[in-house]
Amino acid sequence: MSFPMKKDFQPRPLKSLFERNKAWAEIMETTQLREIEIEVVTKMLACGTPMMGFREYCCENENCDHQKLVCFTCKGRGCPSCGKN
């Protein structure tokens, strides 16, 4: 049995819009938001970063110090990278 390969995580432009010029911080200060809205956007902004947790993979060759961090995703429906259409 084979499983389909999942494509690599691709950050979306929406995340950069929330981060640009501290837009999300300004929205939080000036707008009354529901708790779920805050939770969804906060998870989306943390998606694919070490804040969501990560797994470290190291080369098994004792002469190699190559390592890779793979950050976890939020798996949220409101996330443009993780959400289902």
Distance bins in CASP14 RR format, pairs under 12 A and 6 or more apart:
PFRMAT RR
TARGET T0000
AUTHOR 0000-0000-0000
RMODE 2
METHOD distances of the structure
MODEL  1
6 70 0 0 0 0 0 1 0 0 0 0 0
6 73 0 0 0 0 0 1 0 0 0 0 0
6 75 0 0 0 0 0 1 0 0 0 0 0
6 81 0 0 0 0 0 1 0 0 0 0 0
6 82 0 0 0 0 0 1 0 0 0 0 0
7 73 0 0 0 0 0 1 0 0 0 0 0
7 81 0 0 0 0 0 1 0 0 0 0 0
7 82 0 0 0 0 0 1 0 0 0 0 0
8 48 0 0 0 0 0 1 0 0 0 0 0
8 70 0 0 0 0 0 1 0 0 0 0 0
8 71 0 0 0 0 0 1 0 0 0 0 0
8 73 0 0 0 0 0 1 0 0 0 0 0
8 81 0 0 0 0 0 1 0 0 0 0 0
9 15 0 0 0 0 0 1 0 0 0 0 0
9 47 0 0 0 0 1 0 0 0 0 0 0
9 48 1 0 0 1 0 0 0 0 0 0 0
9 49 0 0 0 0 0 1 0 0 0 0 0
9 52 0 0 0 0 0 1 0 0 0 0 0
9 54 0 0 0 0 0 1 0 0 0 0 0
9 70 0 0 0 0 1 0 0 0 0 0 0
9 71 1 0 0 1 0 0 0 0 0 0 0
9 72 0 0 0 0 1 0 0 0 0 0 0
9 73 1 0 0 1 0 0 0 0 0 0 0
9 74 0 0 0 0 0 1 0 0 0 0 0
9 75 0 0 0 0 0 1 0 0 0 0 0
9 79 0 0 0 0 0 1 0 0 0 0 0
9 80 0 0 0 0 0 1 0 0 0 0 0
9 81 1 0 0 1 0 0 0 0 0 0 0
9 82 0 0 0 0 1 0 0 0 0 0 0
10 47 0 0 0 0 0 1 0 0 0 0 0
10 48 0 0 0 0 0 1 0 0 0 0 0
10 73 0 0 0 0 0 1 0 0 0 0 0
10 79 0 0 0 0 0 1 0 0 0 0 0
10 80 0 0 0 0 1 0 0 0 0 0 0
10 81 1 0 0 1 0 0 0 0 0 0 0
10 82 0 0 0 0 0 1 0 0 0 0 0
11 17 0 0 0 0 0 1 0 0 0 0 0
11 18 0 0 0 0 0 1 0 0 0 0 0
11 19 0 0 0 0 0 1 0 0 0 0 0
11 44 0 0 0 0 0 1 0 0 0 0 0
11 45 0 0 0 0 0 1 0 0 0 0 0
11 46 0 0 0 0 0 1 0 0 0 0 0
11 47 0 0 0 0 1 0 0 0 0 0 0
11 48 1 0 0 1 0 0 0 0 0 0 0
11 49 0 0 0 0 1 0 0 0 0 0 0
11 71 0 0 0 0 0 1 0 0 0 0 0
11 73 0 0 0 0 0 1 0 0 0 0 0
11 79 0 0 0 0 0 1 0 0 0 0 0
11 80 0 0 0 0 1 0 0 0 0 0 0
11 81 1 0 0 1 0 0 0 0 0 0 0
11 82 0 0 0 0 0 1 0 0 0 0 0
12 18 0 0 0 0 0 1 0 0 0 0 0
12 19 0 0 0 0 0 1 0 0 0 0 0
12 44 0 0 0 0 1 0 0 0 0 0 0
12 45 0 0 0 0 0 1 0 0 0 0 0
12 47 0 0 0 0 1 0 0 0 0 0 0
12 48 0 0 0 0 0 1 0 0 0 0 0
12 73 0 0 0 0 0 1 0 0 0 0 0
12 78 0 0 0 0 0 1 0 0 0 0 0
12 79 0 0 0 0 1 0 0 0 0 0 0
12 80 1 1 0 0 0 0 0 0 0 0 0
12 81 1 0 1 0 0 0 0 0 0 0 0
12 82 0 0 0 0 1 0 0 0 0 0 0
12 83 0 0 0 0 0 1 0 0 0 0 0
13 19 0 0 0 0 0 1 0 0 0 0 0
13 20 0 0 0 0 0 1 0 0 0 0 0
13 80 0 0 0 0 1 0 0 0 0 0 0
13 81 0 0 0 0 0 1 0 0 0 0 0
14 20 0 0 0 0 0 1 0 0 0 0 0
14 23 0 0 0 0 0 1 0 0 0 0 0
14 24 0 0 0 0 0 1 0 0 0 0 0
14 40 0 0 0 0 0 1 0 0 0 0 0
14 41 0 0 0 0 1 0 0 0 0 0 0
14 44 1 0 0 1 0 0 0 0 0 0 0
14 45 0 0 0 0 1 0 0 0 0 0 0
14 47 0 0 0 0 0 1 0 0 0 0 0
14 78 0 0 0 0 1 0 0 0 0 0 0
14 79 0 0 0 0 1 0 0 0 0 0 0
14 80 1 0 1 0 0 0 0 0 0 0 0
14 81 0 0 0 0 1 0 0 0 0 0 0
14 83 0 0 0 0 0 1 0 0 0 0 0
15 23 0 0 0 0 0 1 0 0 0 0 0
15 24 0 0 0 0 1 0 0 0 0 0 0
15 41 0 0 0 0 1 0 0 0 0 0 0
15 42 0 0 0 0 0 1 0 0 0 0 0
15 43 0 0 0 0 0 1 0 0 0 0 0
15 44 1 0 0 1 0 0 0 0 0 0 0
15 45 1 0 0 1 0 0 0 0 0 0 0
15 46 0 0 0 0 1 0 0 0 0 0 0
15 47 1 0 0 1 0 0 0 0 0 0 0
15 48 0 0 0 0 1 0 0 0 0 0 0
15 49 0 0 0 0 1 0 0 0 0 0 0
15 74 0 0 0 0 0 1 0 0 0 0 0
15 78 0 0 0 0 0 1 0 0 0 0 0
15 79 0 0 0 0 1 0 0 0 0 0 0
15 80 1 0 0 1 0 0 0 0 0 0 0
15 81 1 0 0 1 0 0 0 0 0 0 0
15 82 0 0 0 0 0 1 0 0 0 0 0
16 23 0 0 0 0 1 0 0 0 0 0 0
16 24 0 0 0 0 0 1 0 0 0 0 0
16 44 0 0 0 0 0 1 0 0 0 0 0
16 45 0 0 0 0 0 1 0 0 0 0 0
16 80 0 0 0 0 0 1 0 0 0 0 0
17 23 1 0 0 1 0 0 0 0 0 0 0
17 24 0 0 0 0 1 0 0 0 0 0 0
17 27 0 0 0 0 0 1 0 0 0 0 0
17 41 0 0 0 0 0 1 0 0 0 0 0
17 44 0 0 0 0 0 1 0 0 0 0 0
17 45 0 0 0 0 0 1 0 0 0 0 0
17 80 0 0 0 0 0 1 0 0 0 0 0
18 24 1 0 1 0 0 0 0 0 0 0 0
18 25 0 0 0 0 1 0 0 0 0 0 0
18 26 0 0 0 0 0 1 0 0 0 0 0
18 27 0 0 0 0 1 0 0 0 0 0 0
18 28 0 0 0 0 0 1 0 0 0 0 0
18 37 0 0 0 0 0 1 0 0 0 0 0
18 38 0 0 0 0 0 1 0 0 0 0 0
18 40 0 0 0 0 0 1 0 0 0 0 0
18 41 1 0 0 1 0 0 0 0 0 0 0
18 42 0 0 0 0 1 0 0 0 0 0 0
18 43 0 0 0 0 0 1 0 0 0 0 0
18 44 1 0 0 1 0 0 0 0 0 0 0
18 45 1 0 1 0 0 0 0 0 0 0 0
18 46 0 0 0 0 0 1 0 0 0 0 0
18 47 0 0 0 0 0 1 0 0 0 0 0
18 79 0 0 0 0 0 1 0 0 0 0 0
18 80 0 0 0 0 0 1 0 0 0 0 0
19 25 0 0 0 0 1 0 0 0 0 0 0
19 26 0 0 0 0 0 1 0 0 0 0 0
19 27 0 0 0 0 0 1 0 0 0 0 0
19 41 0 0 0 0 0 1 0 0 0 0 0
19 44 0 0 0 0 0 1 0 0 0 0 0
19 45 1 0 0 1 0 0 0 0 0 0 0
19 46 0 0 0 0 0 1 0 0 0 0 0
19 49 0 0 0 0 0 1 0 0 0 0 0
20 26 0 0 0 0 0 1 0 0 0 0 0
20 27 0 0 0 0 0 1 0 0 0 0 0
20 45 0 0 0 0 0 1 0 0 0 0 0
21 27 0 0 0 0 0 1 0 0 0 0 0
22 28 0 0 0 0 1 0 0 0 0 0 0
22 29 0 0 0 0 1 0 0 0 0 0 0
22 30 0 0 0 0 0 1 0 0 0 0 0
22 45 0 0 0 0 0 1 0 0 0 0 0
23 29 0 0 0 0 0 1 0 0 0 0 0
23 30 0 0 0 0 0 1 0 0 0 0 0
23 31 0 0 0 0 0 1 0 0 0 0 0
23 41 0 0 0 0 0 1 0 0 0 0 0
23 45 0 0 0 0 0 1 0 0 0 0 0
24 30 0 0 0 0 0 1 0 0 0 0 0
24 31 0 0 0 0 0 1 0 0 0 0 0
24 33 0 0 0 0 0 1 0 0 0 0 0
24 37 0 0 0 0 0 1 0 0 0 0 0
24 38 0 0 0 0 1 0 0 0 0 0 0
24 40 0 0 0 0 0 1 0 0 0 0 0
24 41 1 0 0 1 0 0 0 0 0 0 0
24 42 0 0 0 0 1 0 0 0 0 0 0
24 44 0 0 0 0 1 0 0 0 0 0 0
24 45 1 0 0 1 0 0 0 0 0 0 0
24 46 0 0 0 0 0 1 0 0 0 0 0
25 31 0 0 0 0 0 1 0 0 0 0 0
25 38 0 0 0 0 0 1 0 0 0 0 0
25 41 0 0 0 0 0 1 0 0 0 0 0
25 42 0 0 0 0 0 1 0 0 0 0 0
25 45 0 0 0 0 0 1 0 0 0 0 0
27 33 1 0 0 1 0 0 0 0 0 0 0
27 37 0 0 0 0 1 0 0 0 0 0 0
27 38 0 0 0 0 1 0 0 0 0 0 0
27 41 0 0 0 0 1 0 0 0 0 0 0
27 42 0 0 0 0 0 1 0 0 0 0 0
27 45 0 0 0 0 0 1 0 0 0 0 0
28 37 0 0 0 0 1 0 0 0 0 0 0
28 38 1 0 0 1 0 0 0 0 0 0 0
28 41 0 0 0 0 1 0 0 0 0 0 0
28 42 0 0 0 0 1 0 0 0 0 0 0
28 45 0 0 0 0 0 1 0 0 0 0 0
31 37 0 0 0 0 1 0 0 0 0 0 0
31 38 0 0 0 0 0 1 0 0 0 0 0
31 41 0 0 0 0 0 1 0 0 0 0 0
32 38 0 0 0 0 0 1 0 0 0 0 0
33 39 0 0 0 0 1 0 0 0 0 0 0
33 40 0 0 0 0 1 0 0 0 0 0 0
33 41 0 0 0 0 1 0 0 0 0 0 0
33 42 0 0 0 0 0 1 0 0 0 0 0
34 40 0 0 0 0 1 0 0 0 0 0 0
34 41 0 0 0 0 0 1 0 0 0 0 0
35 41 0 0 0 0 0 1 0 0 0 0 0
35 42 0 0 0 0 0 1 0 0 0 0 0
36 42 0 0 0 0 0 1 0 0 0 0 0
36 43 0 0 0 0 0 1 0 0 0 0 0
36 76 0 0 0 0 0 1 0 0 0 0 0
36 77 0 0 0 0 0 1 0 0 0 0 0
36 78 0 0 0 0 0 1 0 0 0 0 0
37 43 0 0 0 0 0 1 0 0 0 0 0
37 44 0 0 0 0 0 1 0 0 0 0 0
37 78 0 0 0 0 0 1 0 0 0 0 0
38 44 0 0 0 0 0 1 0 0 0 0 0
38 45 0 0 0 0 0 1 0 0 0 0 0
39 45 0 0 0 0 0 1 0 0 0 0 0
39 46 0 0 0 0 0 1 0 0 0 0 0
39 74 0 0 0 0 0 1 0 0 0 0 0
39 76 0 0 0 0 1 0 0 0 0 0 0
39 77 0 0 0 0 0 1 0 0 0 0 0
39 78 0 0 0 0 0 1 0 0 0 0 0
39 79 0 0 0 0 0 1 0 0 0 0 0
40 46 0 0 0 0 0 1 0 0 0 0 0
40 47 0 0 0 0 0 1 0 0 0 0 0
40 74 0 0 0 0 1 0 0 0 0 0 0
40 75 0 0 0 0 0 1 0 0 0 0 0
40 76 1 0 0 1 0 0 0 0 0 0 0
40 77 0 0 0 0 1 0 0 0 0 0 0
40 78 1 0 1 0 0 0 0 0 0 0 0
40 79 1 0 0 1 0 0 0 0 0 0 0
40 80 0 0 0 0 0 1 0 0 0 0 0
40 82 0 0 0 0 0 1 0 0 0 0 0
40 83 0 0 0 0 0 1 0 0 0 0 0
41 47 0 0 0 0 0 1 0 0 0 0 0
41 74 0 0 0 0 0 1 0 0 0 0 0
41 76 0 0 0 0 0 1 0 0 0 0 0
41 78 0 0 0 0 1 0 0 0 0 0 0
41 79 0 0 0 0 1 0 0 0 0 0 0
41 80 0 0 0 0 0 1 0 0 0 0 0
42 49 0 0 0 0 0 1 0 0 0 0 0
42 51 0 0 0 0 1 0 0 0 0 0 0
42 52 0 0 0 0 0 1 0 0 0 0 0
42 74 0 0 0 0 1 0 0 0 0 0 0
42 76 0 0 0 0 0 1 0 0 0 0 0
42 78 0 0 0 0 0 1 0 0 0 0 0
42 79 0 0 0 0 0 1 0 0 0 0 0
43 49 0 0 0 0 0 1 0 0 0 0 0
43 51 0 0 0 0 1 0 0 0 0 0 0
43 52 1 0 0 1 0 0 0 0 0 0 0
43 72 0 0 0 0 0 1 0 0 0 0 0
43 73 0 0 0 0 1 0 0 0 0 0 0
43 74 1 0 1 0 0 0 0 0 0 0 0
43 75 0 0 0 0 1 0 0 0 0 0 0
43 76 1 0 0 1 0 0 0 0 0 0 0
43 77 0 0 0 0 0 1 0 0 0 0 0
43 78 0 0 0 0 1 0 0 0 0 0 0
43 79 1 0 0 1 0 0 0 0 0 0 0
43 80 0 0 0 0 0 1 0 0 0 0 0
43 81 0 0 0 0 0 1 0 0 0 0 0
43 82 0 0 0 0 1 0 0 0 0 0 0
43 83 0 0 0 0 0 1 0 0 0 0 0
44 51 0 0 0 0 0 1 0 0 0 0 0
44 52 0 0 0 0 0 1 0 0 0 0 0
44 73 0 0 0 0 0 1 0 0 0 0 0
44 74 1 0 0 1 0 0 0 0 0 0 0
44 75 0 0 0 0 0 1 0 0 0 0 0
44 76 1 0 0 1 0 0 0 0 0 0 0
44 77 0 0 0 0 0 1 0 0 0 0 0
44 78 1 0 0 1 0 0 0 0 0 0 0
44 79 1 0 1 0 0 0 0 0 0 0 0
44 80 1 0 0 1 0 0 0 0 0 0 0
44 81 1 0 0 1 0 0 0 0 0 0 0
44 82 0 0 0 0 1 0 0 0 0 0 0
44 83 0 0 0 0 1 0 0 0 0 0 0
45 51 0 0 0 0 1 0 0 0 0 0 0
45 52 0 0 0 0 0 1 0 0 0 0 0
45 74 0 0 0 0 1 0 0 0 0 0 0
45 78 0 0 0 0 0 1 0 0 0 0 0
45 79 0 0 0 0 1 0 0 0 0 0 0
45 80 0 0 0 0 0 1 0 0 0 0 0
45 81 0 0 0 0 0 1 0 0 0 0 0
46 52 1 0 1 0 0 0 0 0 0 0 0
46 53 0 0 0 0 1 0 0 0 0 0 0
46 54 0 0 0 0 0 1 0 0 0 0 0
46 71 0 0 0 0 1 0 0 0 0 0 0
46 72 0 0 0 0 1 0 0 0 0 0 0
46 73 0 0 0 0 1 0 0 0 0 0 0
46 74 1 0 0 1 0 0 0 0 0 0 0
46 75 0 0 0 0 0 1 0 0 0 0 0
46 76 0 0 0 0 0 1 0 0 0 0 0
46 79 0 0 0 0 1 0 0 0 0 0 0
46 81 0 0 0 0 0 1 0 0 0 0 0
46 82 0 0 0 0 0 1 0 0 0 0 0
47 53 0 0 0 0 0 1 0 0 0 0 0
47 71 0 0 0 0 1 0 0 0 0 0 0
47 72 0 0 0 0 1 0 0 0 0 0 0
47 73 1 0 1 0 0 0 0 0 0 0 0
47 74 1 0 1 0 0 0 0 0 0 0 0
47 75 0 0 0 0 1 0 0 0 0 0 0
47 76 1 0 0 1 0 0 0 0 0 0 0
47 77 0 0 0 0 0 1 0 0 0 0 0
47 78 0 0 0 0 1 0 0 0 0 0 0
47 79 1 0 1 0 0 0 0 0 0 0 0
47 80 0 0 0 0 1 0 0 0 0 0 0
47 81 1 0 1 0 0 0 0 0 0 0 0
47 82 1 0 0 1 0 0 0 0 0 0 0
47 83 0 0 0 0 1 0 0 0 0 0 0
48 54 0 0 0 0 1 0 0 0 0 0 0
48 55 0 0 0 0 0 1 0 0 0 0 0
48 69 0 0 0 0 0 1 0 0 0 0 0
48 70 0 0 0 0 1 0 0 0 0 0 0
48 71 1 0 1 0 0 0 0 0 0 0 0
48 72 1 0 0 1 0 0 0 0 0 0 0
48 73 1 0 1 0 0 0 0 0 0 0 0
48 74 1 0 0 1 0 0 0 0 0 0 0
48 75 0 0 0 0 0 1 0 0 0 0 0
48 76 0 0 0 0 0 1 0 0 0 0 0
48 79 0 0 0 0 1 0 0 0 0 0 0
48 81 1 0 0 1 0 0 0 0 0 0 0
48 82 0 0 0 0 1 0 0 0 0 0 0
49 69 0 0 0 0 0 1 0 0 0 0 0
49 70 0 0 0 0 0 1 0 0 0 0 0
49 71 1 0 1 0 0 0 0 0 0 0 0
49 72 0 0 0 0 1 0 0 0 0 0 0
49 73 0 0 0 0 1 0 0 0 0 0 0
49 74 0 0 0 0 1 0 0 0 0 0 0
49 81 0 0 0 0 0 1 0 0 0 0 0
50 56 0 0 0 0 0 1 0 0 0 0 0
50 69 1 0 0 1 0 0 0 0 0 0 0
50 70 0 0 0 0 0 1 0 0 0 0 0
50 71 1 0 1 0 0 0 0 0 0 0 0
50 72 0 0 0 0 1 0 0 0 0 0 0
51 71 0 0 0 0 1 0 0 0 0 0 0
51 72 0 0 0 0 1 0 0 0 0 0 0
51 73 0 0 0 0 0 1 0 0 0 0 0
51 74 0 0 0 0 1 0 0 0 0 0 0
52 69 0 0 0 0 0 1 0 0 0 0 0
52 70 0 0 0 0 0 1 0 0 0 0 0
52 71 1 0 0 1 0 0 0 0 0 0 0
52 72 1 0 1 0 0 0 0 0 0 0 0
52 73 1 0 0 1 0 0 0 0 0 0 0
52 74 1 0 1 0 0 0 0 0 0 0 0
52 75 0 0 0 0 1 0 0 0 0 0 0
52 76 0 0 0 0 0 1 0 0 0 0 0
52 79 0 0 0 0 0 1 0 0 0 0 0
52 81 0 0 0 0 0 1 0 0 0 0 0
52 82 0 0 0 0 0 1 0 0 0 0 0
53 69 0 0 0 0 1 0 0 0 0 0 0
53 70 0 0 0 0 1 0 0 0 0 0 0
53 71 1 0 0 1 0 0 0 0 0 0 0
53 72 1 0 1 0 0 0 0 0 0 0 0
53 73 0 0 0 0 1 0 0 0 0 0 0
53 74 0 0 0 0 0 1 0 0 0 0 0
54 67 0 0 0 0 0 1 0 0 0 0 0
54 68 0 0 0 0 1 0 0 0 0 0 0
54 69 1 0 1 0 0 0 0 0 0 0 0
54 70 1 0 0 1 0 0 0 0 0 0 0
54 71 1 0 1 0 0 0 0 0 0 0 0
54 72 1 0 0 1 0 0 0 0 0 0 0
54 73 0 0 0 0 0 1 0 0 0 0 0
55 67 0 0 0 0 0 1 0 0 0 0 0
55 68 0 0 0 0 1 0 0 0 0 0 0
55 69 1 0 0 1 0 0 0 0 0 0 0
55 70 1 0 1 0 0 0 0 0 0 0 0
55 71 0 0 0 0 1 0 0 0 0 0 0
55 72 1 0 0 1 0 0 0 0 0 0 0
55 73 0 0 0 0 0 1 0 0 0 0 0
56 66 0 0 0 0 0 1 0 0 0 0 0
56 67 1 0 0 1 0 0 0 0 0 0 0
56 68 1 0 0 1 0 0 0 0 0 0 0
56 69 1 0 1 0 0 0 0 0 0 0 0
56 70 1 0 0 1 0 0 0 0 0 0 0
56 71 0 0 0 0 0 1 0 0 0 0 0
56 72 0 0 0 0 0 1 0 0 0 0 0
57 66 0 0 0 0 1 0 0 0 0 0 0
57 67 1 0 0 1 0 0 0 0 0 0 0
57 68 1 0 1 0 0 0 0 0 0 0 0
57 69 1 0 0 1 0 0 0 0 0 0 0
57 70 1 0 0 1 0 0 0 0 0 0 0
57 71 0 0 0 0 0 1 0 0 0 0 0
58 64 0 0 0 0 1 0 0 0 0 0 0
58 65 1 0 0 1 0 0 0 0 0 0 0
58 66 1 0 0 1 0 0 0 0 0 0 0
58 67 1 0 1 0 0 0 0 0 0 0 0
58 68 0 0 0 0 1 0 0 0 0 0 0
58 69 0 0 0 0 0 1 0 0 0 0 0
58 70 0 0 0 0 0 1 0 0 0 0 0
59 65 1 0 0 1 0 0 0 0 0 0 0
59 66 1 0 1 0 0 0 0 0 0 0 0
59 67 1 0 0 1 0 0 0 0 0 0 0
59 68 0 0 0 0 1 0 0 0 0 0 0
60 66 0 0 0 0 1 0 0 0 0 0 0
60 67 0 0 0 0 0 1 0 0 0 0 0
61 67 0 0 0 0 0 1 0 0 0 0 0
71 81 0 0 0 0 0 1 0 0 0 0 0
72 81 0 0 0 0 0 1 0 0 0 0 0
72 82 0 0 0 0 0 1 0 0 0 0 0
73 79 1 0 0 1 0 0 0 0 0 0 0
73 80 0 0 0 0 0 1 0 0 0 0 0
73 81 1 0 0 1 0 0 0 0 0 0 0
73 82 1 0 1 0 0 0 0 0 0 0 0
73 83 0 0 0 0 1 0 0 0 0 0 0
74 80 0 0 0 0 0 1 0 0 0 0 0
74 81 0 0 0 0 1 0 0 0 0 0 0
74 82 1 0 1 0 0 0 0 0 0 0 0
74 83 0 0 0 0 1 0 0 0 0 0 0
75 81 0 0 0 0 1 0 0 0 0 0 0
75 82 1 0 1 0 0 0 0 0 0 0 0
75 83 1 0 0 1 0 0 0 0 0 0 0
75 84 0 0 0 0 1 0 0 0 0 0 0
76 82 1 0 1 0 0 0 0 0 0 0 0
76 83 1 0 1 0 0 0 0 0 0 0 0
76 84 0 0 0 0 1 0 0 0 0 0 0
77 83 1 0 1 0 0 0 0 0 0 0 0
77 84 1 0 0 1 0 0 0 0 0 0 0
77 85 0 0 0 0 0 1 0 0 0 0 0
78 84 0 0 0 0 1 0 0 0 0 0 0
78 85 0 0 0 0 0 1 0 0 0 0 0
79 85 0 0 0 0 0 1 0 0 0 0 0
END
